[in-house]
Amino acid sequence: MATERKRPVISDGLPSQLPDIDPSETNEWIESLDGVIDERGAKRARYVMLRLLERARERQVGVPPLTSTDYINTIPPEREPWFPGDEFVERRIRAYIRWNAAMLVHRAQRPEIGVGGHISSYASSASLYEVGMNHFFRGKDHPGGGDQIFFQGHASPGMYARAYLEGRLSTDQLDGFRQELSHPGGGLPSYPHPRLMPNFWEFPTVSMGLGPMNAIYQARYNRYLHNRGIKDTSQQNVWAFLGDGEMDEVESLGAIGLAAREELDNLTFVVNCNLQRLDGPVRGNGKVIQELESFFRGAGWNVIKVVWGREWDPLLAADTDGALVNLMNVTPDGDYQTYKGESGAYVREHFFGRDPRTRKLVEGMTDDEIWNLKRGGHDYRKLYAAYKAAVEHTGQPTVILAKTIKGWTLGSHFEARNATHQMKKLTLEDLKGFRDRLYLDISDKQLEENPYLPPYYHPGEKSDEYQYMQERRRELGGYVPSRRTKAKSLAIPDSKVFGDIKRGSGKQKVATTMAFVRLLKDLMKDKEFGARWVPIIPDEARTFGMDSLFPTKKIYSPHGQTYTSVDRELFLSYKEATTGQILHEGINEAGSTASFIAAGTSYATHDEPMIPLYIFYSMFGFQRTADELWAAADQMTRGFLLGATAGRTTLNGEGLQHEDGHSLLIAATNPAVVAYDPAFAFEIAHIIENGLHRMYGEKQENIFYYLTIYNEPAVQPAEPADVDVEGLLKGIYRFSEGPALDGPKAQILASGTGMRWALKAQELLAQDWGVSADVWSVTSWTELRRDAIEAEEHNLLHPSDQPRKPYIQQKLEAAQGPSVAVSDWMRAVPDLIARWVPNGYTSLGTDGFGMSDTRHALRRHFHVDGESVAVATLRELALRGKVPAHVPAEAAKKYAIDDVNAAPVGETGGDS
């Protein structure tokens, strides 16, 4: 007898092991569904099921949501709210802005300039922005605080064009688009760059993918400020305007789970789905709106689709058997683009004509009427309904997926064309057609006079449109975008607070990482100033010794701690709280950097200066998130980055991908980064104190600090009584003078953990070879280089003046003998100052890949240990005839610098 095959259980996330407590009732429900299917058909049954699911969600019954819905608008016509604006006036405003945005780019392509620009992105998104500008975006003067708006980078011409109509920018400034140096009086940056236009732009967004992620962490940071009682941000919303092509960037979708998990209903994404990226369709064979809907719904977001304009509503209402919706569902994006590049007749035949039922739907419409069936992203009523629903929705972030046409209104040469993103100029025919479509009062003569310089259009300050714009922005709290440039200073603690770690560690061995943590704990004790710190940790608190902050400062969570912690009885237990001060980001350097940016720009976005302190594995800072840190520089972020477990040999057991010997080199490429590689705890104290005054005191410099710190325990010396603080902060000071000997002199320059090897070399040189070597602590190779470059630039521009000497030259010009530099970084780091060092210079470094071994073996392998430094110094002296030629070889043999097993055992500890 054949065994009965069991029906597979497909749960789709539904509980499959719950007992059926009333089988009869269950069968009644199943029979009812069967009845609807049999009598009314599958479409009616599907509708009933969807309504039941919707009702279940309304009644808080936890059933999994649909991840994809039909390719139609989420909000049906009967649920659209009344539109409160003046439709005619707003349409005219959009027309003026569209024209001026296009002319801005077109005029920048005049023959003697030709600097480029992008026309089509804003053309597709004008309605998306204008509905917000007139009805939703709050300026900084709003009683509840201003919104934070991440404008899409390629749409910047539209923002400039609106600012021109508002009277914020002149025609002369518009003509300086992308000519920031050559245009008289200064020009306008190509994209949203706060550093280049600090009163206007607030967020840099054109490095695609960073805008979405940073917007999420900005919204989260707003809640953090609110929950900690620092500022009431409950009425402030974050808006991020994105492109559908941009959503292919990993960063665009990488953090959407955080937004849902923390219920950031103060966040709205608006994705401009014009179906095109830079070269062609985003999803030619698929449907990007449907794909994005599934991503966001699955992650727990509220999704609102705005696919079709109001002209489609009667057709959809008449589609009683679902034929039109079916066509919409199965048509790929590549075809939708082709339809908008053709004609109404083409759409009639190749879209509606694919099903006799849909062909009949449009038989009473002309080809022009079919052609004028708009996409939803160009219908301000549909958009207003979506925006209103978004800001009123609670418990979830919202994404609005708005379907548009790239290059809309620019004419047939631009609209929906694959090449439209690269098109920057309009022909005379294009200009006339564009003007006619926008109904602008510009004559043929004005266009024909000089097609390279068609006029901008302004209706005048007495016009209804101008008055309407001004009234709406007054009502909403002022102009956007705008940025606050003046920030209140903080009361930096007295120098004595920094004194504890300046006294050294006595006989105890303390890594510089732990020395910094001790300093931070002292600084955070101050009731006012301590609350300003924002410690940011990517799941490595215990590695860095930061877990000591858990019990007192607590980890921020919007939900508090709803579970019983397994380590609750321990002194350093893991504690979460809604008022927690620590941002513990998990294994997430990108998110941590986004939090660093949000907190480090709080002085501008919220008028609340905060001090972010982001500590991370050094290897996973500038290597992994350098693009974000460049955006941080653009946004004028302030704060401290701590590259912990730095160096290629200090984190000795971790191997190739963890051992960092190059982050200082990458950091040197970022003009806003002040990078230090301190050797001792007392150096750290001076650097942090100076940084606080530079960023948060009276100076308020737009910089952020990067300190590399090490996990190698060592006795921390007390601060020398005569320490050269100026040199320490500028980048170099003499830490240890060589012994008084009759032999030759040399100079050893070292940074970070390399200082230990330099001091060992100093001892060996004096003891074994009669050489007196001074040891210099180079706290910052990059600051020394910047000073030298500034000196050279000054000398270039003032050739008749007394030449300015670089600081490194001033410090070493009286020193005797050659200089040898050593650090736990590749040679290119100390080589940053090579050409300004007098009397000869060579460097040692950890070039190549890292490897796993003991510290002493690795340092002997890379030839940076004390013995190798001593041999390198002797070689430089021999080249100059200061020691016999055979001495370097003799020393190399004596110390066996080619044998890793001959290296003396050094510090093997790895604790913070």
Secondary structure as GFF3:
##gff-version 3
##sequence-region A 1 912
A	DSSP	alpha_helix	23	40	.	.	.	ID=ss1
A	DSSP	alpha_helix	42	58	.	.	.	ID=ss2
A	DSSP	three_ten_helix	77	79	.	.	.	ID=ss3
A	DSSP	alpha_helix	87	107	.	.	.	ID=ss4
A	DSSP	alpha_helix	120	135	.	.	.	ID=ss5
A	DSSP	beta_strand	148	150	.	.	.	ID=ss6
A	DSSP	three_ten_helix	153	155	.	.	.	ID=ss7
A	DSSP	alpha_helix	156	166	.	.	.	ID=ss8
A	DSSP	alpha_helix	171	174	.	.	.	ID=ss9
A	DSSP	alpha_helix	210	227	.	.	.	ID=ss10
A	DSSP	beta_strand	238	243	.	.	.	ID=ss11
A	DSSP	three_ten_helix	246	248	.	.	.	ID=ss12
A	DSSP	alpha_helix	250	254	.	.	.	ID=ss13
A	DSSP	alpha_helix	256	261	.	.	.	ID=ss14
A	DSSP	beta_strand	267	273	.	.	.	ID=ss15
A	DSSP	alpha_helix	288	299	.	.	.	ID=ss16
A	DSSP	beta_strand	302	306	.	.	.	ID=ss17
A	DSSP	three_ten_helix	310	312	.	.	.	ID=ss18
A	DSSP	alpha_helix	313	318	.	.	.	ID=ss19
A	DSSP	alpha_helix	323	330	.	.	.	ID=ss20
A	DSSP	alpha_helix	333	340	.	.	.	ID=ss21
A	DSSP	alpha_helix	344	350	.	.	.	ID=ss22
A	DSSP	three_ten_helix	352	354	.	.	.	ID=ss23
A	DSSP	alpha_helix	356	361	.	.	.	ID=ss24
A	DSSP	alpha_helix	367	371	.	.	.	ID=ss25
A	DSSP	three_ten_helix	376	378	.	.	.	ID=ss26
A	DSSP	alpha_helix	380	392	.	.	.	ID=ss27
A	DSSP	beta_strand	398	403	.	.	.	ID=ss28
A	DSSP	three_ten_helix	420	422	.	.	.	ID=ss29
A	DSSP	alpha_helix	428	438	.	.	.	ID=ss30
A	DSSP	alpha_helix	444	449	.	.	.	ID=ss31
A	DSSP	alpha_helix	464	476	.	.	.	ID=ss32
A	DSSP	three_ten_helix	495	498	.	.	.	ID=ss33
A	DSSP	alpha_helix	499	502	.	.	.	ID=ss34
A	DSSP	alpha_helix	512	523	.	.	.	ID=ss35
A	DSSP	alpha_helix	527	530	.	.	.	ID=ss36
A	DSSP	beta_strand	533	537	.	.	.	ID=ss37
A	DSSP	alpha_helix	541	544	.	.	.	ID=ss38
A	DSSP	three_ten_helix	546	549	.	.	.	ID=ss39
A	DSSP	alpha_helix	550	553	.	.	.	ID=ss40
A	DSSP	beta_strand	555	556	.	.	.	ID=ss41
A	DSSP	beta_strand	576	577	.	.	.	ID=ss42
A	DSSP	beta_strand	583	584	.	.	.	ID=ss43
A	DSSP	alpha_helix	589	600	.	.	.	ID=ss44
A	DSSP	alpha_helix	602	605	.	.	.	ID=ss45
A	DSSP	beta_strand	611	617	.	.	.	ID=ss46
A	DSSP	three_ten_helix	618	620	.	.	.	ID=ss47
A	DSSP	alpha_helix	622	634	.	.	.	ID=ss48
A	DSSP	beta_strand	640	644	.	.	.	ID=ss49
A	DSSP	alpha_helix	663	667	.	.	.	ID=ss50
A	DSSP	beta_strand	673	676	.	.	.	ID=ss51
A	DSSP	alpha_helix	681	696	.	.	.	ID=ss52
A	DSSP	beta_strand	704	708	.	.	.	ID=ss53
A	DSSP	alpha_helix	725	730	.	.	.	ID=ss54
A	DSSP	beta_strand	732	736	.	.	.	ID=ss55
A	DSSP	beta_strand	745	750	.	.	.	ID=ss56
A	DSSP	alpha_helix	754	769	.	.	.	ID=ss57
A	DSSP	beta_strand	772	778	.	.	.	ID=ss58
A	DSSP	alpha_helix	781	797	.	.	.	ID=ss59
A	DSSP	alpha_helix	807	812	.	.	.	ID=ss60
A	DSSP	beta_strand	819	822	.	.	.	ID=ss61
A	DSSP	three_ten_helix	830	836	.	.	.	ID=ss62
A	DSSP	beta_strand	841	844	.	.	.	ID=ss63
A	DSSP	alpha_helix	855	862	.	.	.	ID=ss64
A	DSSP	alpha_helix	866	879	.	.	.	ID=ss65
A	DSSP	alpha_helix	887	895	.	.	.	ID=ss66
A	DSSP	three_ten_helix	900	902	.	.	.	ID=ss67
###
